[in-house]
Amino acid sequence: MSAPAAEDARESTRPGDGGDPVVVVGAGPAGLAAAEHLLDAGLDVVVLEAAGQVGGLSRSRTLWGRRYDLGPHSFWSTSHPESVARWLDLTGGRVERTAVRRAGVWRGQVVGFPPGPRDVLRVAGPAGAARLAASRAAARAGAPGARPGSAPGGPRTAEDALVAHHGRALVEELFAPYTRKYLGRSPAELSPSFAARLLGSRTGWRGPVELLTPVDGTGGVWEELARRLERRGARVRLGAAVTGLDTAPGPDGTGRVTAVRLARPGHPDGEEVLRCRAVVSTLPPGPLLRWLTGAADAAPAAPPAPAPALRSRDTLLVHLLVEGRVGQDAHYVTAYDPSVRTGRLTNTRVWRPETFRGAGRTVLCAEFWSSGDDDLAAAGDADLVTLATSELHLFGVRPQVRILDADVLRLPRSVPVPALGLEDARAALDARLDRWANLARVGRHGTHTWDGQEDSLLVGRSIGRHVLDLPA
């Protein structure tokens, strides 16, 4: 990947576009997809990425001679047809197609997910199964008390929506322990939008749904997109850490971003200034607000800061190189059992069976989620490896499997928390940031959403007038 100086980026302006470039901050899926859309519109584009590789949370790492994703990154055959076609094009057709298999740990046992009648009988027993069935039937029938607190216009919380669909007993058995582990909150503290996403993701689990997994890892898709952008004249700068934004007052009480400041060790000023026509940012809103309101003479009047704060959780990944027959063949095994500290376990061989055909080794990935100030965050790498290893049997891994090596990776603020009040907080944030007419935000961090890779491939459509309708 090229790393040109700022003045080189300006010199690359194509004929017909006589202004400064649009700067895309962040080379994750959403940033790269947005850059491609801007190139399609005939604009000059510079992509800035603080890390040493593109892909963001969807990048891949080389471990033990192979490429591995940062945990499971799903791409469904049932995604938007345009996304699927683009995905296959970027992979060069080098994907492995596997029928989706999902499992869960419930009351110390591995069950299919969603649990079938036999699983429920085996785990809960006849009396427990009858209680779960009665609770679900009452919710579906709209029995009095089945949906406490539900508003006439729709559910007020994720709990309301989940109870209405599954019944209170199953929500308390499965979903409540899961959300506390994953998001640090009960379903009653989460936005209904979270339930809508959960319920939507369950459609087709038992049908002919395929996962499309690139042979070279998901990160290879975004590396290929970055290469294509560069061949079309975009500049993708790695190791380019943004330190601030320059702004100027605009008409009608608005403001404009005029330049992006980058750290530049060894430079007399310690930074360089890259003038821009507009900015597309994938950064969290906190730094943006600090930079944009730092210059009082350039900061337009804005509504008060959003409350409550938009919070995120950390992901802790433990990759284990193992030898021997693993014994579980699900793409996802999620621990709904609150006594299990590991949140989810995946087996790379299941995702990429052709790649690992005949190999005696595979890689298991154990995921933990943390608030950043709990015991998991304080645990050392060796402690996390020990914890993950000690719980493998709970996920159906055979005790004969040998652990050969391990790697720990921490991903701060990687999981947005869809807390109650999320929509209002986002609206207040939008009202503040929309005061800068040439600033657009995309991506999981930029908009505090759960955008997946299929969403990112379509995200260019959402950039809108902030960028495309600006005068040159």
C-alpha positions in Angstrom: 0.0 0.0 0.0 1.2 3.5 -0.8 1.9 6.1 1.9 2.2 9.4 0.0 2.7 12.8 1.6 -0.3 15.2 1.9 1.0 17.3 -1.0 1.3 14.2 -3.2 -2.4 13.4 -2.5 -3.4 16.9 -3.7 -1.3 16.6 -6.8 -3.1 13.4 -7.8 -6.4 15.3 -8.4 -7.9 14.0 -11.6 -8.9 16.3 -14.5 -12.3 17.8 -14.0 -12.1 17.8 -10.2 -10.2 20.9 -9.4 -10.4 20.9 -5.6 -9.0 19.3 -2.5 -9.7 15.6 -1.9 -12.4 14.0 0.2 -10.7 12.5 3.2 -12.0 9.2 4.5 -10.8 8.6 8.1 -10.6 4.8 8.8 -10.0 1.9 6.4 -12.4 -0.5 7.8 -15.2 -2.0 5.7 -17.5 1.1 5.9 -14.6 3.5 5.1 -13.4 1.6 2.1 -16.9 1.1 0.7 -17.6 4.8 1.1 -14.3 5.6 -0.6 -15.3 3.4 -3.6 -18.6 5.2 -3.9 -16.9 8.6 -3.8 -14.5 7.5 -6.6 -17.5 6.4 -8.6 -18.8 9.9 -8.3 -15.6 11.3 -9.8 -14.1 12.7 -6.6 -10.5 12.6 -5.5 -10.1 10.5 -2.3 -7.5 10.0 0.4 -8.1 7.2 2.9 -6.3 7.5 6.3 -5.8 4.5 8.6 -3.9 4.7 11.9 -3.2 0.9 11.9 -0.7 -0.9 9.7 -3.3 -2.7 7.7 -6.8 -2.2 6.4 -10.0 -4.0 7.4 -10.6 -2.6 10.9 -12.4 -5.2 13.0 -12.7 -7.4 9.9 -9.0 -7.7 9.3 -7.2 -11.0 9.4 -4.0 -11.9 11.2 -1.3 -14.5 10.4 -0.9 -17.1 13.2 0.9 -20.4 12.9 1.4 -20.0 9.2 -2.3 -19.3 8.3 -4.6 -16.3 8.2 -7.3 -16.1 10.8 -10.1 -13.6 11.4 -10.7 -11.7 14.6 -13.4 -14.1 15.8 -16.3 -15.2 13.6 -17.2 -12.7 10.8 -20.3 -13.9 9.1 -21.4 -13.2 5.5 -24.6 -14.8 4.5 -25.7 -16.1 1.2 -29.1 -14.5 1.9 -27.6 -11.0 2.3 -28.6 -8.3 -0.2 -27.9 -9.6 -3.7 -25.8 -6.6 -4.5 -23.6 -7.3 -1.4 -23.3 -10.9 -2.2 -22.2 -10.2 -5.8 -19.7 -7.6 -4.7 -18.3 -9.9 -2.0 -17.8 -12.8 -4.4 -16.2 -10.4 -6.9 -13.7 -9.2 -4.2 -12.8 -12.7 -3.2 -12.2 -13.8 -6.8 -14.7 -16.6 -6.1 -12.3 -18.1 -3.6 -14.8 -18.8 -0.9 -15.9 -21.8 1.1 -19.6 -22.4 1.3 -20.9 -24.1 4.4 -24.5 -24.7 5.7 -25.0 -22.8 8.9 -24.9 -24.8 12.1 -25.4 -23.1 15.4 -25.3 -24.5 19.0 -25.5 -23.2 22.5 -24.5 -24.1 26.1 -27.6 -24.2 28.3 -27.6 -25.6 31.8 -24.2 -27.1 31.3 -25.2 -29.0 28.1 -24.6 -28.4 24.4 -27.9 -28.0 22.5 -28.9 -27.0 19.0 -29.9 -23.4 18.6 -32.7 -22.6 18.6 -33.2 -25.6 20.9 -35.5 -28.2 19.4 -38.1 -30.1 21.4 -35.7 -33.0 22.2 -33.1 -30.6 23.4 -35.7 -28.9 25.7 -36.9 -32.2 27.1 -33.3 -33.4 27.7 -32.2 -30.2 29.4 -35.3 -28.9 31.2 -37.1 -32.2 31.8 -40.9 -32.7 31.2 -42.0 -30.2 33.8 -39.6 -27.5 32.7 -40.4 -28.1 29.0 -44.1 -27.7 29.8 -43.4 -24.5 31.6 -41.4 -23.0 28.7 -44.1 -24.1 26.2 -46.9 -22.6 28.3 -45.0 -19.3 28.6 -44.4 -19.1 24.9 -48.0 -20.0 24.1 -49.3 -17.3 26.5 -47.0 -14.7 24.9 -48.1 -15.6 21.4 -51.8 -15.5 22.4 -51.3 -12.1 24.0 -52.5 -13.4 27.4 -52.9 -10.7 30.1 -49.5 -10.2 31.8 -47.6 -11.9 29.0 -46.1 -8.6 28.0 -45.8 -6.4 31.0 -44.9 -2.8 30.4 -45.5 -3.1 26.6 -46.6 0.2 25.1 -49.6 0.4 22.7 -47.3 1.6 20.0 -44.8 -1.2 20.4 -42.3 -2.6 22.8 -40.5 -0.2 25.0 -37.5 -2.4 25.7 -35.7 -5.4 24.2 -37.3 -7.5 27.0 -40.8 -6.6 25.9 -40.1 -7.6 22.3 -38.4 -10.9 23.2 -41.0 -11.9 25.7 -43.8 -11.2 23.2 -42.0 -13.6 20.8 -40.6 -16.3 23.0 -42.3 -16.0 26.3 -40.9 -14.8 29.6 -39.6 -18.2 30.8 -37.3 -18.7 27.7 -36.1 -15.0 27.9 -35.1 -15.5 31.5 -33.4 -18.8 30.7 -31.5 -17.9 27.6 -31.6 -14.2 26.5 -31.1 -12.5 29.8 -27.9 -14.4 30.7 -26.6 -13.8 27.2 -27.2 -10.0 27.1 -25.7 -9.6 30.6 -22.6 -11.5 29.4 -22.3 -9.9 26.0 -23.5 -6.3 26.7 -23.3 -6.0 30.4 -27.1 -5.3 30.7 -30.3 -7.2 31.1 -32.8 -7.1 28.2 -34.9 -4.7 30.2 -32.1 -2.2 29.9 -31.7 -2.5 26.1 -33.3 -0.8 23.2 -36.1 -2.7 21.3 -33.8 -2.3 18.2 -31.5 -5.0 19.7 -34.4 -7.5 19.9 -35.4 -6.7 16.4 -31.9 -7.5 15.2 -31.8 -10.8 17.3 -35.2 -11.9 16.0 -34.3 -10.9 12.4 -31.1 -12.9 12.5 -32.9 -16.0 13.6 -34.9 -16.3 10.3 -33.6 -19.1 8.1 -31.4 -20.7 10.7 -33.0 -24.1 10.0 -33.3 -23.4 6.3 -30.8 -23.5 3.4 -28.6 -20.7 4.5 -24.9 -20.7 3.7 -22.0 -18.9 5.2 -19.5 -17.5 2.6 -16.0 -17.6 4.1 -13.0 -16.3 2.1 -10.2 -18.8 1.7 -7.6 -16.2 2.7 -9.6 -14.8 5.6 -12.1 -12.0 5.7 -9.3 -9.4 5.8 -8.3 -10.4 2.3 -11.6 -9.0 0.9 -10.8 -5.5 2.3 -7.2 -5.7 1.2 -8.4 -6.4 -2.3 -10.8 -3.5 -2.2 -8.0 -1.2 -1.0 -5.8 -2.3 -3.9 -8.6 -1.6 -6.4 -9.1 1.9 -4.9 -5.4 2.6 -5.3 -5.4 1.5 -8.9 -8.2 4.0 -9.5 -6.2 6.8 -8.1 -7.2 6.9 -4.4 -4.4 7.2 -1.8 -4.6 4.7 1.1 -2.2 5.9 3.8 -1.5 3.4 6.6 0.0 4.4 9.9 -1.7 7.8 9.5 -3.1 8.8 12.9 -5.5 11.7 12.9 -4.8 14.2 15.7 -7.3 16.9 14.9 -9.5 18.8 12.4 -9.3 22.4 11.3 -12.7 24.1 10.8 -14.1 27.4 9.5 -17.5 29.1 9.9 -19.9 28.6 7.1 -23.2 30.2 6.0 -26.4 30.0 8.0 -24.7 29.2 11.3 -23.0 26.1 10.0 -19.4 25.2 9.9 -17.0 23.4 7.5 -14.0 21.1 8.0 -11.2 22.6 6.1 -8.3 20.3 6.9 -7.3 17.1 8.7 -4.2 17.1 11.0 -2.0 14.0 11.1 0.8 13.0 13.5 4.1 13.1 11.7 7.1 12.3 13.9 10.2 14.1 12.8 8.3 16.9 11.2 9.2 20.4 12.6 5.6 20.9 13.9 5.1 17.2 14.8 2.2 17.0 12.4 1.1 17.6 8.8 -2.0 19.3 7.5 -4.1 17.8 4.8 -6.6 20.2 3.2 -9.9 18.6 2.3 -13.1 19.2 0.5 -15.0 17.0 2.9 -14.5 14.3 5.6 -16.1 10.9 5.9 -15.3 9.7 9.4 -15.5 6.2 10.9 -14.2 7.5 14.3 -16.2 7.4 17.5 -18.2 10.6 18.1 -16.1 11.6 21.2 -12.9 12.7 19.4 -14.9 14.3 16.6 -16.9 16.5 19.0 -13.7 17.5 20.9 -11.9 18.5 17.7 -14.8 20.2 16.1 -15.7 22.4 19.1 -12.1 23.1 20.0 -12.0 26.3 18.0 -14.6 28.7 19.5 -14.6 31.0 16.5 -15.4 28.1 14.1 -17.8 26.2 16.1 -21.5 26.7 15.1 -24.2 26.8 17.7 -25.4 23.3 18.5 -27.9 21.5 20.8 -26.6 20.2 24.1 -24.5 17.0 24.3 -26.3 13.7 24.0 -27.2 11.8 27.1 -27.0 9.0 28.1 -23.5 8.4 26.8 -23.1 5.9 23.9 -21.1 3.1 25.4 -19.2 0.2 23.9 -17.8 -3.1 25.3 -14.4 -4.7 24.7 -13.8 -8.1 23.1 -11.1 -10.4 24.3 -10.1 -13.1 21.8 -8.1 -16.2 22.8 -7.0 -18.2 19.7 -5.9 -21.7 20.6 -3.9 -23.9 18.2 -5.1 -27.5 18.9 -4.4 -30.9 17.6 -6.8 -33.8 17.4 -10.5 -34.4 16.7 -12.3 -31.5 18.3 -15.7 -33.1 18.6 -18.0 -30.1 17.9 -19.1 -29.1 14.4 -21.1 -25.9 14.9 -20.1 -22.6 13.4 -21.1 -20.9 16.6 -21.4 -22.3 20.1 -22.7 -19.5 22.3 -22.7 -20.0 26.1 -26.2 -18.9 27.4 -25.3 -20.6 30.7 -24.3 -17.7 33.1 -21.9 -20.0 35.0 -19.7 -20.2 31.8 -17.3 -17.2 31.5 -16.5 -17.8 27.8 -19.1 -16.1 25.7 -18.6 -18.0 22.4 -16.4 -20.6 20.8 -15.7 -21.1 17.1 -13.8 -23.8 15.3 -12.0 -22.6 12.2 -12.2 -26.0 10.5 -16.0 -25.7 10.5 -15.8 -22.4 8.7 -13.1 -23.5 6.2 -13.3 -27.3 5.9 -11.6 -27.4 2.5 -8.6 -25.4 3.7 -8.2 -27.6 6.7 -9.1 -30.9 5.0 -6.6 -33.6 6.1 -4.9 -31.2 8.6 -4.5 -32.6 12.1 -4.6 -29.2 13.6 -7.2 -26.4 13.7 -7.7 -23.1 15.6 -10.4 -22.6 18.2 -11.3 -19.0 19.1 -12.8 -18.3 22.5 -14.5 -14.9 22.9 -14.9 -13.0 26.1 -16.6 -9.6 26.5 -15.6 -7.0 29.1 -16.6 -3.6 30.4 -13.0 -2.6 30.5 -12.9 -2.3 34.3 -13.8 -5.8 35.4 -11.8 -9.0 36.3 -11.6 -10.1 32.7 -10.0 -6.8 31.7 -7.6 -7.1 34.6 -6.6 -10.7 33.8 -3.3 -11.3 32.1 -2.9 -13.2 28.8 -1.9 -16.4 30.6 -4.9 -16.2 32.9 -7.3 -15.8 29.9 -5.7 -18.7 28.1 -6.1 -20.8 31.2 -9.7 -19.8 31.6 -10.5 -20.5 28.0 -8.8 -23.9 28.1 -10.5 -24.9 31.3 -14.0 -24.4 29.7 -13.5 -26.1 26.4 -15.2 -29.3 27.5 -18.4 -27.3 28.3 -18.6 -26.5 24.6 -18.4 -30.1 23.5 -14.6 -30.2 22.8 -13.2 -33.7 23.5 -10.7 -33.9 26.4 -8.2 -35.7 24.2 -7.6 -32.5 22.2 -4.1 -31.1 22.8 -3.4 -27.4 23.2 -0.2 -26.5 21.3 -0.1 -22.8 21.5 -2.2 -19.7 22.2 -2.6 -16.1 21.2 -4.5 -13.3 23.0 -5.9 -10.2 21.3 -7.8 -7.4 23.0 -10.2 -5.2 20.9 -11.3 -2.2 22.9 -14.7 -0.6 22.4 -15.6 -3.1 19.6 -19.2 -3.8 20.7 -21.7 -0.9 20.7 -24.2 -1.3 23.6 -27.7 -0.6 22.3 -28.9 0.7 25.7 -32.3 2.3 26.3 -32.3 5.8 25.0 -29.9 4.9 22.2 -32.1 6.4 19.5 -32.5 9.7 21.3 -28.8 9.9 22.1 -28.0 9.3 18.4 -30.5 11.9 17.3 -28.9 14.5 19.7 -25.4 13.5 18.4 -26.6 13.9 14.8 -28.0 17.3 15.6 -24.6 18.4 16.9 -22.4 16.9 14.2 -24.7 17.8 11.3 -23.8 21.4 11.9 -20.7 20.8 9.9 -22.0 20.6 6.4 -19.2 18.7 4.8 -18.8 16.0 7.5 -20.4 12.5 7.1 -20.1 9.5 9.5 -20.3 5.9 8.6 -19.5 2.5 10.2 -19.9 0.8 13.5 -17.9 3.3 15.5 -19.0 6.4 13.5 -22.7 5.8 14.0 -22.8 3.5 17.0 -24.6 0.8 15.1 -24.2 -2.9 14.5 -23.3 -2.6 10.9 -22.1 -5.9 9.4 -20.0 -6.4 6.3 -23.0 -6.7 4.0 -24.2 -3.3 5.4 -20.8 -1.8 4.8 -20.8 -2.8 1.1 -24.0 -0.8 0.7 -23.0 2.1 2.9 -21.9 4.4 0.1 -25.5 5.1 -0.6 -25.9 6.8 2.8 -23.2 9.4 2.4 -25.7 11.7 0.7 -25.5 15.5 0.3 -22.8 16.0 3.0 -20.3 15.0 0.3 -21.7 14.4 -3.1 -23.7 17.6 -3.3 -21.0 20.0 -2.2 -19.6 22.5 -4.6 -16.1 21.9 -5.8 
